Amino acid sequence: FCHRLDDSTLQLLAEANKPTLRVLYVKGLRKVTDVGIKAICHSCIRLEVLDLSQLPGITDDGGWCIHRLIQLRALFLRDNWRLTNYSVDAITTACSKLEQLTLWGCVRIRHLKFNICGESGILASNQLVILNLSGIHDLQDNAAHALSSIPNLNSLIVSECHRLTDRFIHIFGEGTKHRNQGKGCLEHFHLRYLKHITDTAIVT
């Protein structure tokens, strides 16, 4: 929330710290645009933690470049409503070391996509443990197919994903039941304010 900082700040960081920078929080820097994000993504390729939440100037042009940061373990993109599946799919298929991903409030996302099979033939998304999809209002029931393929998912938040129905819960439950990879198991499942969930989903 250092509101006076802008793209020039990120460009300087990218130039000065490209070999060493591992963690960067720029949440709420409303003057930052795709220009600054692209500078970081092209230079600081060893980043492991990146918080770009609440940056209204970010579009898919900058968001797509995040897929270059393949060492990322935690990525926070809360309330970046201009991002679409064009950039998010690139991130979720390339950044296979992600353990925590927040897409809270990215309202233009319609589906989810993960690179299930990596170069070695093993599951590429096997690091993801915490996934926050809260407030993605147009997320469809079929997203459960992709979610149930993540073997070590421990916490899943789909609160306020208003289009989800009992079918989402059924698909997710069946998928996780038949999953035979990974050692993890779901411990936190947040279904707050899902208007189409009934007793059927709770039984499932």
C-alpha positions as CSV (number, residue, x, y, z in Angstrom):
1,F,0.0,0.0,0.0
2,C,2.8,2.4,-0.8
3,H,0.5,4.3,-3.1
4,R,3.0,6.6,-4.8
5,L,5.1,3.8,-6.2
6,D,4.6,2.9,-9.9
7,D,6.0,1.0,-12.8
8,S,9.3,2.8,-12.6
9,T,9.8,1.3,-9.1
10,L,9.3,-2.2,-10.4
11,Q,11.6,-1.6,-13.4
12,L,14.3,-0.5,-11.0
13,L,13.8,-3.6,-8.8
14,A,13.9,-5.8,-11.9
15,E,17.2,-4.3,-13.0
16,A,18.9,-4.3,-9.6
17,N,17.7,-7.6,-8.1
18,K,17.2,-9.9,-11.0
19,P,19.7,-12.6,-9.8
20,T,18.6,-12.7,-6.2
21,L,15.0,-11.6,-5.6
22,R,12.8,-14.4,-4.2
23,V,9.9,-12.7,-2.5
24,L,7.9,-9.6,-3.7
25,Y,4.8,-8.1,-2.3
26,V,3.3,-5.2,-4.3
27,K,-0.3,-5.5,-3.1
28,G,-2.5,-2.4,-3.6
29,L,0.0,-0.4,-5.7
30,R,-2.7,1.1,-7.9
31,K,-0.3,2.9,-10.2
32,V,1.4,-0.3,-11.3
33,T,0.4,-1.6,-14.7
34,D,1.4,-4.3,-17.1
35,V,4.6,-2.4,-17.8
36,G,6.0,-3.0,-14.3
37,I,4.8,-6.6,-14.1
38,K,6.4,-7.5,-17.4
39,A,9.7,-6.0,-16.2
40,I,9.6,-8.1,-13.1
41,C,8.6,-11.3,-14.9
42,H,11.3,-11.0,-17.5
43,S,14.1,-10.3,-15.1
44,C,13.4,-11.8,-11.7
45,I,12.9,-15.4,-12.8
46,R,13.8,-16.9,-9.5
47,L,10.9,-15.4,-7.7
48,E,9.2,-17.9,-5.3
49,V,6.5,-15.7,-3.7
50,L,4.6,-13.0,-5.6
51,D,1.7,-10.9,-4.4
52,L,0.0,-8.8,-7.1
53,S,-3.3,-8.5,-5.4
54,Q,-5.6,-5.5,-5.9
55,L,-3.7,-4.0,-8.9
56,P,-6.5,-2.6,-11.2
57,G,-4.0,-1.7,-13.9
58,I,-3.1,-5.3,-14.6
59,T,-4.6,-7.0,-17.7
60,D,-3.9,-10.3,-19.5
61,D,-0.9,-8.6,-21.2
62,G,1.0,-8.5,-18.0
63,G,-0.7,-11.4,-16.4
64,W,0.4,-13.8,-19.1
65,C,4.0,-13.0,-18.4
66,I,3.7,-14.5,-15.0
67,H,3.9,-18.0,-16.5
68,R,7.7,-17.3,-17.0
69,L,8.2,-17.5,-13.2
70,I,8.4,-21.3,-13.0
71,Q,10.0,-21.3,-9.5
72,L,6.9,-19.7,-8.0
73,R,5.5,-21.5,-4.9
74,A,2.9,-18.9,-3.9
75,L,1.0,-16.5,-6.1
76,F,-1.7,-14.1,-5.0
77,L,-3.9,-12.4,-7.6
78,R,-6.8,-11.3,-5.5
79,D,-9.3,-8.8,-7.1
80,N,-7.6,-8.5,-10.4
81,W,-10.9,-8.5,-12.3
82,R,-9.4,-7.8,-15.7
83,L,-7.6,-11.1,-15.9
84,T,-9.2,-13.8,-18.0
85,N,-8.5,-17.5,-18.7
86,Y,-6.0,-16.4,-21.3
87,S,-3.4,-15.5,-18.7
88,V,-4.6,-17.7,-15.8
89,D,-4.4,-20.9,-18.0
90,A,-0.9,-20.0,-18.9
91,I,0.1,-19.6,-15.3
92,T,-1.6,-22.8,-14.0
93,T,-0.1,-24.9,-16.8
94,A,3.5,-23.6,-16.6
95,C,4.0,-22.8,-12.9
96,S,4.0,-26.4,-11.7
97,K,5.8,-25.7,-8.4
98,L,2.9,-23.6,-7.0
99,E,1.8,-24.7,-3.5
100,Q,-0.6,-21.8,-2.9
101,L,-2.7,-19.9,-5.5
102,T,-5.2,-17.2,-4.8
103,L,-7.6,-16.1,-7.6
104,W,-10.1,-14.6,-5.3
105,G,-12.3,-12.1,-7.2
106,C,-10.9,-12.8,-10.6
107,V,-14.5,-12.7,-11.9
108,R,-13.7,-13.2,-15.6
109,I,-12.4,-16.8,-15.1
110,R,-14.8,-19.4,-16.5
111,H,-12.8,-22.6,-16.1
112,L,-9.6,-24.1,-14.7
113,K,-6.8,-25.8,-16.5
114,F,-3.7,-27.6,-15.1
115,N,-0.8,-29.2,-16.9
116,I,-1.6,-32.7,-15.6
117,C,1.3,-34.5,-17.3
118,G,4.7,-32.9,-17.2
119,E,7.8,-33.7,-19.3
120,S,8.7,-36.7,-17.1
121,G,5.2,-38.1,-17.4
122,I,4.3,-37.5,-13.8
123,L,1.7,-35.1,-12.5
124,A,3.0,-31.5,-13.0
125,S,0.5,-29.9,-10.6
126,N,1.3,-32.1,-7.6
127,Q,2.6,-29.3,-5.4
128,L,-0.7,-27.3,-5.1
129,V,-1.9,-27.5,-1.6
130,I,-4.1,-24.3,-1.1
131,L,-6.4,-23.0,-3.8
132,N,-8.6,-19.9,-3.2
133,L,-11.3,-19.4,-5.9
134,S,-13.6,-17.3,-3.8
135,G,-15.8,-14.9,-5.7
136,I,-15.3,-16.3,-9.2
137,H,-19.0,-15.9,-9.9
138,D,-19.1,-17.6,-13.4
139,L,-17.1,-20.7,-12.5
140,Q,-18.9,-23.7,-13.9
141,D,-19.6,-27.1,-12.4
142,N,-17.2,-28.8,-14.8
143,A,-14.3,-27.1,-13.1
144,A,-14.5,-29.9,-10.6
145,H,-12.9,-32.3,-13.1
146,A,-9.7,-30.2,-13.0
147,L,-9.8,-29.6,-9.3
148,S,-10.2,-33.3,-8.5
149,S,-7.0,-34.1,-10.4
150,I,-4.8,-32.2,-8.0
151,P,-3.4,-34.9,-5.7
152,N,-2.2,-33.0,-2.7
153,L,-4.9,-30.4,-2.4
154,N,-5.5,-29.7,1.2
155,S,-7.6,-26.5,1.2
156,L,-10.2,-25.5,-1.5
157,I,-12.2,-22.3,-1.2
158,V,-15.1,-21.9,-3.7
159,S,-17.2,-19.5,-1.6
160,E,-19.4,-17.1,-3.5
161,C,-18.9,-19.0,-6.8
162,H,-22.6,-18.6,-7.3
163,R,-23.1,-20.8,-10.4
164,L,-21.9,-24.0,-8.7
165,T,-24.5,-26.6,-7.9
166,D,-24.7,-30.1,-6.4
167,R,-23.2,-31.4,-9.6
168,F,-19.9,-29.7,-8.8
169,I,-19.8,-31.4,-5.5
170,H,-20.7,-34.8,-7.0
171,I,-18.0,-34.5,-9.8
172,F,-15.3,-33.4,-7.3
173,G,-16.2,-36.1,-4.8
174,E,-16.1,-38.9,-7.4
175,G,-12.9,-37.6,-8.9
176,T,-11.0,-37.4,-5.6
177,K,-12.4,-40.8,-4.6
178,H,-10.9,-42.5,-7.7
179,R,-7.6,-40.5,-7.6
180,N,-4.7,-42.8,-7.0
181,Q,-1.7,-40.4,-6.9
182,G,-0.4,-38.2,-4.1
183,K,-0.5,-38.5,-0.3
184,G,-2.5,-35.5,0.6
185,C,-6.2,-35.3,1.3
186,L,-8.7,-32.4,1.5
187,E,-9.1,-31.0,5.0
188,H,-10.7,-27.6,4.4
189,F,-13.6,-27.2,1.9
190,H,-15.2,-23.8,1.9
191,L,-18.7,-23.6,0.3
192,R,-20.0,-20.4,1.8
193,Y,-22.8,-18.5,0.0
194,L,-23.3,-21.2,-2.7
195,K,-27.0,-20.5,-3.4
196,H,-27.6,-23.7,-5.5
197,I,-26.1,-26.2,-3.0
198,T,-28.7,-28.5,-1.4
199,D,-28.8,-31.4,1.1
200,T,-27.8,-33.6,-1.8
201,A,-24.3,-32.0,-1.9
202,I,-23.9,-32.3,1.9
203,V,-24.7,-36.0,1.7
204,T,-22.1,-36.4,-1.1
